[in-house]
Amino acid sequence: MNNAKIMTVADVMTKSVIAIDASMSVHESAKMMEDAKVGAIIVMESNSPVGIVTDRDFAVKVAAHAYPITSSVKQIMSSPLLSINSNETVRTASDLMHDRKIRKLPVIDDDKVVGMITATDIVNLLAVCVEDDMRDMYFHSVAKIYADSSPYN
């Protein structure tokens, strides 16, 4: 394994990402996420990424605000789209995720979606790290990402 301090987003991101058109309905997008067993999809307009819809968007925006399932996914997407380049370090990604209070971050190179990095991807690094890397990653990245949602704070 590479040194965790310099591992790039490309080293850990999920390369398979689902993208949908902004005109798709909430129901169609939810079904697509269920079929693909993913927690987020990228929303596109004119072949450009403009937003993201996560499983949390369905719970908070659709259920809490009683949007009809025939509504456009554009109504519930998170926008503007925050993203990161695949050459950035995992540490940079985790800092951005913490600062913006997000757990799923699209990876975009040259205006093309090439992957997604999630808090789970960062946690999974812990399973393959040497002890020093694990300690460093835990104290800098994982603890920071989950700090705000901890019941012990």
Secondary structure as UniProt FT lines:
FT   TURN            4..6
FT   HELIX           9..12
FT   STRAND          19..21
FT   TURN            22..23
FT   HELIX           26..36
FT   STRAND          40..45
FT   TURN            46..47
FT   STRAND          48..54
FT   HELIX           55..57
FT   HELIX           58..63
FT   HELIX           64..65
FT   TURN            69..70
FT   HELIX           73..75
FT   TURN            86..87
FT   HELIX           90..100
FT   STRAND          104..109
FT   TURN            110..111
FT   STRAND          112..118
FT   HELIX           119..125
FT   TURN            126..128
FT   HELIX           131..137
FT   HELIX           138..142
FT   HELIX           143..146
FT   HELIX           147..149
FT   TURN            151..152
//
